[in-house]
Amino acid sequence: MNIGAMMKQVQEMQGKMAAMQEQLGSIEVTGQSGGGMVVATMNGKGELKKIKLDPKIVDPADLEMLEDLIVAACADAKAKVEAHVAGETEKMMGGIKLPPGVKLPF
């Protein structure tokens, strides 16, 4: 492969990556904990958009449990975002998997 063709592929990949980043802002992913009593919604960029709490879970005497459930729901949503991004990146790259530790587009 010549350097010109390689540069063209890099430019195409950059264009696809920019389009994918734009699309990620409109994707919503939810994570939950406490059997669905705490639900966190993130967009595909990993930005937290909404927290929903079942009123039954709010106990002023046990705020630590509620805090832990919120963190767990956010972590679940973030894991789902990362899995979605990894799948989209793999599709964009034609099935080529990235080496461990390499995360795109972040």
Phi, psi and omega in degrees: 000135179274164185296327178296316179294322180295318179295323178297318179296320179297317179297319178297318180296320178297319178297317179295320180295319178297318179295319180296318179299320179296318180294327183298333179293337182262352179276136176243135180232139178246144172237156182215163175211171180061036180064032179090005180283340174235124182233127177248135178245127178235155172272176184293349176269001179085014179272126179291124183252328186200145171237131177239129180242133172288128182306333181293338183276345183276105178235107182305335180282346183224058180293332181298319178297317179298316178300317178297320179293323177295314179299318180295319179294320178295319179296322178296316179296318181297319178298321179291322176298313181298321178295320179296313180298318179298318179295317179293321179295318179297318177297317182297325183270013177071033177088359178283123180274143178282152176297154179305138179092345180268120181240130175236149000269008184281000000 
